[in-house]
Amino acid sequence: MTKTRVSITIDGNIAKVIENYYREKVKIAAEKGEAIPKLSNIYEEIIERGWESKSGTRKK
């Protein structure tokens, strides 16, 4: 798959939700002794799966 540069604008509430999601991923990785995920990979995941702003939940 070809990588494409994407520019997005998010508001403060979504930024907090993304930050909390990232912190949770880091916490899980640290507990398991795995590598800490890069923030850019988290944004790629969000773009791939989509992100729903309602109630700060991830779209599945």
C-alpha positions, 0 to 999 in steps of 0.5 A, a space after each residue: 500500500 502506498 503511503 500518503 501524507 494527510 493533514 487533519 485538524 482536530 478540536 480540543 475534545 478529540 485531541 484529549 480522546 486521542 491522547 487518552 487512547 494513546 496513553 492506554 496503548 502505551 500502558 498496555 505495551 509497557 505492562 507486557 514489555 513490548 515496544 511503545 507504539 509511535 504516535 504517528 502509528 496511532 494516527 494512521 490507525 485512526 485514519 484507517 479505522 475512522 474515528 467517531 467523535 460521539 461520546 469519545 468512542 472509536 468506530 469499530 
